[in-house]
Amino acid sequence: MTDFVWPTILILNAVLVLLVGVLVLWKLHKDKKSGYPTNDERTIKIREKAAMGTYWISLVFMISLLLFIIFGKEFLALPELDAGWAIIAVMLVFGFSNALLSWYYSRKGDL
């Protein structure tokens, strides 16, 4: 694994982003061709509620992470948290909370 360099990772990342983009565009085209609406009222409401819930969950997580870093370093003598890991944690919380809330609201009968 020592010869696995950053340019290779960046190229793989770009390929994955392009692949996901092509798949999303293909699905949108297929749905449009078959007559399904891409955005109906219920879908828009689900996305809005999931986005708002994700915002608040992520905000609370970031504030708690900030307080943990400040108080952990100053009062509890914990080691400092690397910024990269903090950003990864925030992105994971943001993504998973949005996915779970979207799934929950889509399964819920009445919004």
C-alpha positions in Angstrom: 0.0 0.0 0.0 3.0 2.4 0.2 3.0 2.9 -3.5 -0.6 4.0 -3.5 -0.3 7.8 -4.1 -2.7 10.7 -3.9 -3.0 11.2 -7.7 -4.4 7.7 -8.0 -6.9 8.4 -5.2 -8.0 11.6 -6.8 -8.5 10.0 -10.2 -10.5 7.2 -8.6 -12.6 9.8 -6.8 -13.2 11.8 -10.0 -14.3 8.6 -11.7 -16.7 7.7 -8.9 -18.2 11.2 -9.0 -18.7 11.0 -12.7 -20.2 7.5 -12.4 -22.7 8.7 -9.8 -23.6 11.7 -11.9 -24.2 9.6 -15.0 -26.4 7.2 -13.0 -28.5 10.0 -11.5 -29.0 11.6 -14.9 -29.9 8.3 -16.4 -32.5 7.6 -13.7 -34.0 11.1 -14.1 -34.2 10.6 -17.9 -35.7 7.1 -17.4 -38.3 8.5 -14.9 -39.2 11.4 -17.2 -39.5 9.2 -20.2 -41.8 6.8 -18.3 -44.0 9.6 -17.2 -43.2 9.7 -13.5 -43.0 13.2 -12.0 -39.6 14.0 -10.6 -40.8 16.4 -7.9 -44.3 16.0 -6.5 -45.6 17.8 -3.4 -45.0 14.9 -1.0 -41.4 14.4 -2.2 -40.6 18.1 -1.8 -42.1 18.1 1.7 -40.1 15.0 2.6 -36.9 16.7 1.4 -37.7 19.9 3.2 -38.4 18.2 6.5 -35.3 15.9 6.2 -33.1 18.9 5.3 -34.3 20.9 8.3 -33.8 18.0 10.7 -30.4 17.3 9.2 -29.5 21.0 9.8 -30.4 20.9 13.4 -28.8 17.5 14.1 -25.6 18.6 12.4 -25.6 22.0 14.2 -26.0 20.3 17.6 -23.3 17.8 16.7 -20.9 20.5 15.7 -21.5 22.5 18.8 -21.0 19.4 21.0 -17.9 18.6 19.1 -16.6 22.1 19.7 -17.4 22.0 23.4 -15.8 18.6 23.6 -12.6 19.9 22.0 -12.4 23.0 24.1 -13.3 21.4 27.5 -11.5 18.2 26.7 -8.2 19.9 26.0 -8.4 22.6 28.7 -10.0 20.7 31.7 -9.7 17.0 31.0 -6.2 17.0 29.4 -7.5 14.9 26.4 -5.4 14.9 23.3 -6.3 17.4 20.6 -8.7 16.2 17.9 -7.3 16.4 14.4 -9.3 18.8 12.1 -9.5 16.2 9.3 -11.2 13.6 11.6 -13.6 16.3 12.9 -14.6 17.2 9.3 -15.1 13.6 8.4 -17.2 13.1 11.5 -19.4 16.1 10.6 -19.8 14.9 7.0 -20.8 11.4 8.2 -23.3 12.8 10.6 -24.7 15.1 8.0 -25.0 12.4 5.4 -26.4 9.6 7.6 -28.9 11.9 9.3 -30.2 13.1 6.0 -30.5 9.6 4.6 -32.2 8.3 7.8 -34.6 11.2 8.0 -35.5 11.0 4.3 -36.2 7.3 4.8 -38.2 7.9 7.9 -40.4 10.6 6.4 -40.9 8.6 3.2 -42.2 5.7 5.3 -44.3 7.8 7.5 -47.9 7.9 6.2 -49.0 11.5 7.0 -46.7 14.4 7.0 
